[in-house]
Amino acid sequence: TLELDLAGLAVAMVHDSGTAAGRCARLRRQFPGAQLVVFGHSHIPLDQTDAGIRIFNPGSPTDRRRQPRGTIGLLHIDDGLLVEAQIIAVDT
């Protein structure tokens, strides 16, 4: 796990966020100061906001695990705000 400040935005990173059920609330408890949590493990892209937190899984450009395309994530952070979050399909 890692917690850091990216351009004024409180961000946490964790490899495995656990099961999908209750994920936002669980990550809110695990990282109470984070505004954004970036995670992986499942390789399934996700951009969700709930329980006062935004969670983001960019997926994987190489191991798409049941997804139609590989993906990468792009986050635009400016002056403490997450301006844009994109999940972009890529050819593998």
TIVO-2410 file (N, C-alpha, C; in nm, 3 decimals):
# residues 92
REC num residu      c1      c2      c3 atome chaine
REC   1      T   0.083  -0.118   0.000     N      A
REC   1      T   0.000   0.000   0.000    CA      A
REC   1      T   0.088   0.124   0.000     C      A
REC   2      L   0.032   0.234  -0.045     N      A
REC   2      L   0.102   0.360  -0.050    CA      A
REC   2      L  -0.001   0.472  -0.037     C      A
REC   3      E   0.032   0.572   0.042     N      A
REC   3      E  -0.050   0.692   0.050    CA      A
REC   3      E   0.038   0.810   0.016     C      A
REC   4      L  -0.011   0.898  -0.072     N      A
REC   4      L   0.070   1.010  -0.115    CA      A
REC   4      L  -0.017   1.128  -0.156     C      A
REC   5      D   0.047   1.240  -0.171     N      A
REC   5      D  -0.017   1.362  -0.217    CA      A
REC   5      D   0.027   1.384  -0.362     C      A
REC   6      L  -0.068   1.385  -0.453     N      A
REC   6      L  -0.040   1.411  -0.593    CA      A
REC   6      L  -0.101   1.545  -0.631     C      A
REC   7      A  -0.016   1.644  -0.644     N      A
REC   7      A  -0.062   1.779  -0.681    CA      A
REC   7      A  -0.174   1.828  -0.590     C      A
REC   8      G  -0.167   1.792  -0.462     N      A
REC   8      G  -0.267   1.837  -0.365    CA      A
REC   8      G  -0.383   1.742  -0.344     C      A
REC   9      L  -0.387   1.631  -0.417     N      A
REC   9      L  -0.494   1.532  -0.404    CA      A
REC   9      L  -0.445   1.417  -0.318     C      A
REC  10      A  -0.519   1.381  -0.215     N      A
REC  10      A  -0.483   1.269  -0.127    CA      A
REC  10      A  -0.517   1.139  -0.197     C      A
REC  11      V  -0.412   1.061  -0.232     N      A
REC  11      V  -0.429   0.938  -0.310    CA      A
REC  11      V  -0.372   0.820  -0.232     C      A
REC  12      A  -0.441   0.708  -0.238     N      A
REC  12      A  -0.390   0.583  -0.181    CA      A
REC  12      A  -0.384   0.481  -0.294     C      A
REC  13      M  -0.288   0.390  -0.283     N      A
REC  13      M  -0.276   0.282  -0.380    CA      A
REC  13      M  -0.264   0.151  -0.304     C      A
REC  14      V  -0.333   0.050  -0.355     N      A
REC  14      V  -0.329  -0.082  -0.295    CA      A
REC  14      V  -0.342  -0.184  -0.409     C      A
REC  15      H  -0.274  -0.294  -0.397     N      A
REC  15      H  -0.282  -0.394  -0.505    CA      A
REC  15      H  -0.419  -0.461  -0.507     C      A
REC  16      D  -0.460  -0.522  -0.398     N      A
REC  16      D  -0.583  -0.600  -0.391    CA      A
REC  16      D  -0.685  -0.528  -0.303     C      A
REC  17      S  -0.797  -0.489  -0.362     N      A
REC  17      S  -0.900  -0.416  -0.288    CA      A
REC  17      S  -1.006  -0.508  -0.228     C      A
REC  18      G  -0.992  -0.638  -0.247     N      A
REC  18      G  -1.090  -0.733  -0.194    CA      A
REC  18      G  -1.209  -0.750  -0.286     C      A
REC  19      T  -1.312  -0.814  -0.234     N      A
REC  19      T  -1.430  -0.845  -0.314    CA      A
REC  19      T  -1.505  -0.718  -0.355     C      A
REC  20      A  -1.584  -0.729  -0.460     N      A
REC  20      A  -1.658  -0.614  -0.511    CA      A
REC  20      A  -1.763  -0.564  -0.412     C      A
REC  21      A  -1.826  -0.656  -0.340     N      A
REC  21      A  -1.931  -0.617  -0.244    CA      A
REC  21      A  -1.870  -0.532  -0.132     C      A
REC  22      G  -1.921  -0.412  -0.116     N      A
REC  22      G  -1.876  -0.324  -0.009    CA      A
REC  22      G  -1.739  -0.262  -0.030     C      A
REC  23      R  -1.689  -0.266  -0.152     N      A
REC  23      R  -1.553  -0.220  -0.181    CA      A
REC  23      R  -1.529  -0.074  -0.144     C      A
REC  24      C  -1.617   0.017  -0.185     N      A
REC  24      C  -1.596   0.159  -0.156    CA      A
REC  24      C  -1.593   0.186  -0.006     C      A
REC  25      A  -1.687   0.131   0.067     N      A
REC  25      A  -1.691   0.152   0.212    CA      A
REC  25      A  -1.568   0.092   0.280     C      A
REC  26      R  -1.526  -0.024   0.234     N      A
REC  26      R  -1.408  -0.090   0.291    CA      A
REC  26      R  -1.282  -0.005   0.266     C      A
REC  27      L  -1.266   0.047   0.144     N      A
REC  27      L  -1.149   0.129   0.114    CA      A
REC  27      L  -1.155   0.262   0.187     C      A
REC  28      R  -1.275   0.315   0.209     N      A
REC  28      R  -1.290   0.437   0.289    CA      A
REC  28      R  -1.239   0.413   0.431     C      A
REC  29      R  -1.273   0.299   0.488     N      A
REC  29      R  -1.224   0.266   0.623    CA      A
REC  29      R  -1.072   0.244   0.625     C      A
REC  30      Q  -1.020   0.179   0.521     N      A
REC  30      Q  -0.878   0.150   0.515    CA      A
REC  30      Q  -0.794   0.276   0.491     C      A
REC  31      F  -0.848   0.370   0.413     N      A
REC  31      F  -0.776   0.493   0.380    CA      A
REC  31      F  -0.866   0.614   0.409     C      A
REC  32      P  -0.887   0.646   0.536     N      A
REC  32      P  -0.984   0.751   0.571    CA      A
REC  32      P  -0.950   0.889   0.517     C      A
REC  33      G  -0.825   0.917   0.490     N      A
REC  33      G  -0.787   1.049   0.440    CA      A
REC  33      G  -0.780   1.060   0.289     C      A
REC  34      A  -0.796   0.949   0.219     N      A
REC  34      A  -0.781   0.949   0.073    CA      A
REC  34      A  -0.906   0.999   0.003     C      A
REC  35      Q  -0.885   1.075  -0.102     N      A
REC  35      Q  -0.994   1.117  -0.189    CA      A
REC  35      Q  -1.008   1.021  -0.308     C      A
REC  36      L  -0.897   0.956  -0.342     N      A
REC  36      L  -0.892   0.863  -0.455    CA      A
REC  36      L  -0.810   0.742  -0.414     C      A
REC  37      V  -0.861   0.624  -0.444     N      A
REC  37      V  -0.785   0.500  -0.423    CA      A
REC  37      V  -0.769   0.431  -0.559     C      A
REC  38      V  -0.643   0.405  -0.595     N      A
REC  38      V  -0.612   0.334  -0.719    CA      A
REC  38      V  -0.572   0.192  -0.680     C      A
REC  39      F  -0.630   0.095  -0.749     N      A
REC  39      F  -0.600  -0.045  -0.716    CA      A
REC  39      F  -0.592  -0.128  -0.842     C      A
REC  40      G  -0.551  -0.252  -0.827     N      A
REC  40      G  -0.537  -0.341  -0.942    CA      A
REC  40      G  -0.589  -0.479  -0.908     C      A
REC  41      H  -0.505  -0.578  -0.919     N      A
REC  41      H  -0.528  -0.718  -0.886    CA      A
REC  41      H  -0.626  -0.787  -0.981     C      A
REC  42      S  -0.747  -0.739  -0.993     N      A
REC  42      S  -0.848  -0.807  -1.075    CA      A
REC  42      S  -0.823  -0.786  -1.225     C      A
REC  43      H  -0.754  -0.679  -1.260     N      A
REC  43      H  -0.731  -0.640  -1.399    CA      A
REC  43      H  -0.861  -0.597  -1.467     C      A
REC  44      I  -0.966  -0.577  -1.391     N      A
REC  44      I  -1.095  -0.537  -1.446    CA      A
REC  44      I  -1.112  -0.386  -1.425     C      A
REC  45      P  -1.120  -0.308  -1.533     N      A
REC  45      P  -1.129  -0.164  -1.520    CA      A
REC  45      P  -1.254  -0.120  -1.444     C      A
REC  46      L  -1.235  -0.016  -1.362     N      A
REC  46      L  -1.346   0.034  -1.280    CA      A
REC  46      L  -1.319   0.179  -1.243     C      A
REC  47      D  -1.419   0.263  -1.252     N      A
REC  47      D  -1.414   0.400  -1.204    CA      A
REC  47      D  -1.546   0.423  -1.131     C      A
REC  48      Q  -1.540   0.432  -0.999     N      A
REC  48      Q  -1.663   0.437  -0.918    CA      A
REC  48      Q  -1.646   0.536  -0.804     C      A
REC  49      T  -1.754   0.605  -0.772     N      A
REC  49      T  -1.757   0.695  -0.658    CA      A
REC  49      T  -1.872   0.654  -0.568     C      A
REC  50      D  -1.841   0.636  -0.438     N      A
REC  50      D  -1.943   0.600  -0.340    CA      A
REC  50      D  -1.879   0.613  -0.202     C      A
REC  51      A  -1.958   0.625  -0.100     N      A
REC  51      A  -1.911   0.631   0.038    CA      A
REC  51      A  -1.808   0.742   0.058     C      A
REC  52      G  -1.819   0.849  -0.022     N      A
REC  52      G  -1.728   0.963  -0.006    CA      A
REC  52      G  -1.589   0.939  -0.060     C      A
REC  53      I  -1.572   0.842  -0.149     N      A
REC  53      I  -1.440   0.811  -0.204    CA      A
REC  53      I  -1.454   0.771  -0.350     C      A
REC  54      R  -1.353   0.802  -0.428     N      A
REC  54      R  -1.349   0.757  -0.568    CA      A
REC  54      R  -1.246   0.646  -0.578     C      A
REC  55      I  -1.285   0.536  -0.643     N      A
REC  55      I  -1.193   0.425  -0.660    CA      A
REC  55      I  -1.171   0.403  -0.809     C      A
REC  56      F  -1.049   0.362  -0.844     N      A
REC  56      F  -1.011   0.354  -0.985    CA      A
REC  56      F  -0.919   0.236  -1.007     C      A
REC  57      N  -0.959   0.148  -1.098     N      A
REC  57      N  -0.875   0.037  -1.141    CA      A
REC  57      N  -0.855   0.054  -1.291     C      A
REC  58      P  -0.730   0.076  -1.334     N      A
REC  58      P  -0.706   0.100  -1.476    CA      A
REC  58      P  -0.718  -0.023  -1.564     C      A
REC  59      G  -0.735  -0.141  -1.505     N      A
REC  59      G  -0.736  -0.263  -1.582    CA      A
REC  59      G  -0.594  -0.303  -1.616     C      A
REC  60      S  -0.574  -0.367  -1.730     N      A
REC  60      S  -0.441  -0.411  -1.772    CA      A
REC  60      S  -0.431  -0.406  -1.923     C      A
REC  61      P  -0.320  -0.354  -1.975     N      A
REC  61      P  -0.302  -0.353  -2.120    CA      A
REC  61      P  -0.260  -0.489  -2.175     C      A
REC  62      T  -0.217  -0.580  -2.090     N      A
REC  62      T  -0.162  -0.707  -2.137    CA      A
REC  62      T  -0.239  -0.831  -2.093     C      A
REC  63      D  -0.297  -0.828  -1.974     N      A
REC  63      D  -0.370  -0.945  -1.922    CA      A
REC  63      D  -0.513  -0.901  -1.895     C      A
REC  64      R  -0.599  -0.913  -1.996     N      A
REC  64      R  -0.732  -0.850  -1.988    CA      A
REC  64      R  -0.836  -0.929  -1.912     C      A
REC  65      R  -0.808  -1.049  -1.871     N      A
REC  65      R  -0.896  -1.131  -1.786    CA      A
REC  65      R  -1.045  -1.113  -1.810     C      A
REC  66      R  -1.094  -1.176  -1.910     N      A
REC  66      R  -1.237  -1.176  -1.943    CA      A
REC  66      R  -1.288  -1.041  -1.993     C      A
REC  67      Q  -1.203  -0.944  -2.014     N      A
REC  67      Q  -1.245  -0.816  -2.067    CA      A
REC  67      Q  -1.228  -0.818  -2.219     C      A
REC  68      P  -1.311  -0.744  -2.293     N      A
REC  68      P  -1.302  -0.749  -2.439    CA      A
REC  68      P  -1.172  -0.690  -2.494     C      A
REC  69      R  -1.114  -0.593  -2.422     N      A
REC  69      R  -0.990  -0.527  -2.467    CA      A
REC  69      R  -0.901  -0.501  -2.347     C      A
REC  70      G  -0.772  -0.488  -2.373     N      A
REC  70      G  -0.682  -0.441  -2.270    CA      A
REC  70      G  -0.708  -0.293  -2.244     C      A
REC  71      T  -0.674  -0.245  -2.126     N      A
REC  71      T  -0.699  -0.104  -2.093    CA      A
REC  71      T  -0.583  -0.045  -2.014     C      A
REC  72      I  -0.576   0.087  -2.017     N      A
REC  72      I  -0.489   0.164  -1.930    CA      A
REC  72      I  -0.573   0.275  -1.868     C      A
REC  73      G  -0.523   0.335  -1.762     N      A
REC  73      G  -0.594   0.445  -1.698    CA      A
REC  73      G  -0.515   0.573  -1.711     C      A
REC  74      L  -0.587   0.683  -1.723     N      A
REC  74      L  -0.527   0.815  -1.730    CA      A
REC  74      L  -0.600   0.905  -1.631     C      A
REC  75      L  -0.524   0.963  -1.540     N      A
REC  75      L  -0.580   1.054  -1.440    CA      A
REC  75      L  -0.523   1.193  -1.462     C      A
REC  76      H  -0.609   1.292  -1.470     N      A
REC  76      H  -0.567   1.431  -1.483    CA      A
REC  76      H  -0.596   1.499  -1.349     C      A
REC  77      I  -0.490   1.533  -1.278     N      A
REC  77      I  -0.500   1.595  -1.145    CA      A
REC  77      I  -0.443   1.735  -1.155     C      A
REC  78      D  -0.516   1.834  -1.105     N      A
REC  78      D  -0.470   1.971  -1.109    CA      A
REC  78      D  -0.517   2.046  -0.985     C      A
REC  79      D  -0.423   2.104  -0.915     N      A
REC  79      D  -0.453   2.189  -0.800    CA      A
REC  79      D  -0.543   2.120  -0.697     C      A
REC  80      G  -0.509   1.994  -0.668     N      A
REC  80      G  -0.582   1.921  -0.565    CA      A
REC  80      G  -0.713   1.859  -0.608     C      A
REC  81      L  -0.743   1.866  -0.737     N      A
REC  81      L  -0.869   1.811  -0.787    CA      A
REC  81      L  -0.843   1.706  -0.894     C      A
REC  82      L  -0.922   1.602  -0.890     N      A
REC  82      L  -0.920   1.504  -0.998    CA      A
REC  82      L  -1.010   1.561  -1.107     C      A
REC  83      V  -0.948   1.615  -1.211     N      A
REC  83      V  -1.020   1.683  -1.318    CA      A
REC  83      V  -1.086   1.582  -1.411     C      A
REC  84      E  -1.012   1.474  -1.441     N      A
REC  84      E  -1.065   1.375  -1.534    CA      A
REC  84      E  -1.002   1.240  -1.505     C      A
REC  85      A  -1.082   1.135  -1.517     N      A
REC  85      A  -1.034   0.997  -1.507    CA      A
REC  85      A  -1.084   0.924  -1.630     C      A
REC  86      Q  -0.992   0.860  -1.701     N      A
REC  86      Q  -1.030   0.787  -1.822    CA      A
REC  86      Q  -0.977   0.645  -1.815     C      A
REC  87      I  -1.056   0.554  -1.865     N      A
REC  87      I  -1.011   0.418  -1.890    CA      A
REC  87      I  -1.009   0.406  -2.042     C      A
REC  88      I  -0.890   0.376  -2.095     N      A
REC  88      I  -0.869   0.379  -2.239    CA      A
REC  88      I  -0.841   0.237  -2.289     C      A
REC  89      A  -0.918   0.193  -2.386     N      A
REC  89      A  -0.896   0.061  -2.447    CA      A
REC  89      A  -0.773   0.067  -2.536     C      A
REC  90      V  -0.695  -0.039  -2.532     N      A
REC  90      V  -0.575  -0.048  -2.615    CA      A
REC  90      V  -0.575  -0.180  -2.691     C      A
REC  91      D  -0.508  -0.182  -2.803     N      A
REC  91      D  -0.490  -0.306  -2.879    CA      A
REC  91      D  -0.374  -0.383  -2.820     C      A
REC  92      T  -0.390  -0.512  -2.801     N      A
REC  92      T  -0.281  -0.593  -2.746    CA      A
REC  92      T  -0.235  -0.695  -2.846     C      A
***
